[in-house]
Every structure is written in structure tokens, then in C-alpha cells.
Amino acid sequence: MSAAAVQGVAPAEQTRLFWACVHEACAALLREEAALCALDRAVGDGDHGTNMARGARAILAAEEQLRALPIAQALEKAGQLIVSHVGGASGPLYGSLLLATAHSWPSEPSVASIAAALTEGVAAVGRRGRSTVGQKTVLDVLVPAAEALRTAADTRMASESIAAMLAAADAGFETSRALRAGKGRAAYVGERSMGHHDPGAASARLCLHAVARVLLVEHSGEVG
């Protein structure tokens, strides 16, 4: 089964899979709230986990209304909820990710077309934060993950594409640890940011792994 095999899946099944991913990501953020706050205390004000958990709860609380919408519109509304409920820099950045991804969401989803939409979402994060890879931000995880998914999607099975995305996200996360922060609150602590994981990069990696857990189960029976 190629990565293009997502195409043709019934809308109801797409919606089921989408919400399974949402639930897994929100559960991960709620479960790791304290750990994300601990990371943030080393380089910031210690509230990243609390902010992300607040966003997760807002989305879950609105699930009944969002489920009535097509996926693109549900993503857009989720982005608006993140902007209005999540404090600090994370709200605008994660909100931009979801809003731009929603605006590029394909009418007939495939791994390749979803990767393209994600790439647009990640680009919006860079524009919103006026940042790029190498500045110890969420982009150190999101950019390589989106690039790896997009590159793999045309020729590899869905499960292999997802695995490539995770490997790139993990590598970016580990590489960013040694960096000196160039953006965000962590930039104010200068060299003291070196050797610490960026909390935004950590939450992005957490969400990618959560979504991947759902999708890898979905594609566990793939054969070449």
C-alpha cells in the first residue's frame, strides 16, 4: 500500500481518524503538563505545560460542535480556540499552525496532500514568530518533520512516511538542545538556554508522536 492510499477513504472514516488523533494529542498534552512546565522553568516562566493543557481542554470541550463540521473547518475552529485560550507565545504560534493547515486542507486527503497542508501550516508559524530553524524554537521540530513527511509521501508507504516524520522530529529536537535560543523568552537567558530542551519543541514533538501512534496502528497491516 503506497502513501497515496489514504485517498478514497470515506468521509466518516476520515472524521473518525481525525478525532482519534485529536484525542491522543490532547491526552498527551494533559498527561505531560507538569513535565512541559518543568522544561519551561529552565528557560522561561514555567507555564508552557499549563497553557498547552488549557488549549487541549478547550478543544475537547468544544468537540460536539466541532464534530459537526468538515475536517478543514474543525481545524480552523480549533486554531481559533487555541489563539483565544492559550497564553504566551504558544497560542499565536500553534493557532497559526492549525489555521494555515486548515486553509490548505485537501478536499481528497492523501499523505502527500496532508503533508503539503502541514508544510503551509509550519510556514505560517515561521512568519508569525519571525523565526526559522536553528533558533531553538518549535520550528526545530516542525520544519524537519514536515519536510520528511512531504519527501517520503510520494514514494513510500504511509507507515514509512510517518516513521520518517518522527525520526526527523526527534533528530531536530535533540539537535536543538545544544543551541542558544534566538527567539522567545528563552533568548533572554542567553547562553543559559544551551543544554536545555525548548518547551515548544517538546510539545510539538509530543503532539507528532501522539498523532503517529494513531496513524501507525491504522496502517499496521500495510504490505509493499
N, C-alpha and C positions, 0 to 999 in steps of 0.2 A: 504494500500500500504506500503510495507516494504521499508527500506532504500536501498535495492538492486534493487529497481525498476528503478533506473536510467539506468541500463543495458538495452540494446536493443534500446535505443533512436537513431534515425537516425543521421548520422554524421552531416548533415546540421543543424539539431536542436541543436546538441551539440555545434556547432560553433556559432549559434545564441545566445545561453545561455551564452557561454563563453564571447562573446563580450559585451553582456548586463552587465555582471559582471565587465568587464574591464572598460566600460564607467562609471558605477556607482562609482567604486573605484576612478577613475581618477577625476571625478566630485567632489567627496567628498574631495580629497586632494587639489584641486584647490579652493574649497569653504572655506576650513579651513586653508588656507595657513597662514593667519595672526595669527590665534589662536595658531597654532603649533609653529610659531616663538616666540610668547609671552611665551609659555611654555619653550622654549629653552633659552630664555634670562634669566630665573631664575636660570638655572643650567649650561648653556653653552654659545655659541657665538651667539645665536639668529637666526640662518639661517636654521633650520631644515625644517620649512614650505616652504621656498623658494627652498630648494634642492628637496624636495619631489614633489613640483609643477613642477619643471623643468623636473623631471623624467616622471610625468604624461603627460606633453605636448609632450615629445619626443615619448612616446608610441602612443599617439593619432595621432601625425604627421606621424608616420610610419604605421598607421592602414591598408592602402590599400595594402602595401606589406605583412604585417603580416597576413592579412585575406586570402591570397593565400596559406598559409602554414597549415599543420595539427596543432592541438592544442599544442602538445608537442613541435614542432619546433617554433611555435609562442611564447610560454612561454620562450623558450631558447633565442630567439632573443630579447624578452622584457627584459630578465635578462641582456643581453649584453648591451642594451640601458641604463638600469639603472646604470650599472657599469660605463659607459662612460659619462653619463650626470649628475649624482647625486654626489654632493660633500660630503666631510666629511666622517664619518664612515658609513653613511647610504647607500651610493652607493654599497660598497662591501658587506654589510650585506644583503640588500634587493636583490641585484644581486645574491648572493649565494642562497637565498631562492628560487628565481624563477628558477635558473639554475638547482639546485638539484631536485626541484619538477618536472621540465621538463624531466629530465633524468629518473625519476621514474614514469612518467605519464602512466597510464594503457592503453592498446590497446582497452579494453572494459570497459569504466568507470562505476563504481558504487560508491555509497557514501563511502563504505568501502575501495575500491581501491584508491579513491581520497584522503581519509584520510591517507592512508599509504604513498602516494606520498608526501602529505603535511608534514607528520612526518619526512620524509627524508630531505625535504627542511629545516625544522626547525632545525634538527640536524646539517645541513651544516652551518646554522647561528651560532650555538654554537661553531663549530670548527673554523669558520672564525674569530669570535670575541674572542675566547678563554674564553668563559663565560658560565654561567649557570643560572638557576633560582635563584632569591634571590639577584642578584647584581644590581637591578634597571636598567634593560635594556629591549629591545624589547622582550626578551625571557620570561619575566614575564607574558606577554600576549600570545605569540605564543605557548609556551610549553603546558600550561594547555588547551588552545583551541584545539590544535591538539590531545592531549590525550583524551579530552572529546568527540571529533568527532569520533575518532577511536573506543573508548569504546562503544559508543552508536550505531554505524553504523550497527553492525551485527544483532541487535535485535529490534531496534526501527525504527519508520517511519522516512523518510528523514527530515520532518519538525521538529520532536522531536530531531533528531541528531543535526540539525543546531541550534536549541534553546539551547541545552546543550553546544555546542561550544561557543555560545555567552555568556552564563551565566558564563562559566569558564574564558573566556577572560575578562569579566567585573570584576569578582572577583580578578583575577590576577592583573588587572590594579589598582584597589582600594587598594589592599594589598601592592603593590609596592610603593605607595605614602609615606608610613612611613619609607621605607628603606633608608639606607645610600648607596649612589652609590658606587659600587665596580669596575666599568668599565667605560670607555669612559671619555669624557671631564668633566662630572658631578662629577667624582671621585675626581677631583682636588679641588672641593669646600668643600669636606668632609661633615661635619655634616650639612652644609647649604643646602645640597641636600635633607635632610629629610623634609617631609611635602610638597614636590613638585612632581608633576607627571613627569615621564620621557617622553620627547617628542617622542622618538622612540616607546615606548609602546603605546603612544597616537595615533600615525599614524597607527600602526599595528591594534589597536582596531578599528580605523576609517575604515580601509580597510575591516576588517572582517564584520563589521556591514553593509557596503555598499554591499558586495557580498551577505550577508544573506538576505538583502531586496529583491534582485532579486530572489534568490532561494526560499524564503518563499512564494512569490507570485506564483512561478511556482508550488509549492506543496500545495497551499492553499486548494485544493479540496480533499486532502487525507482523507481516512477513514480507520479505523482499519480493 
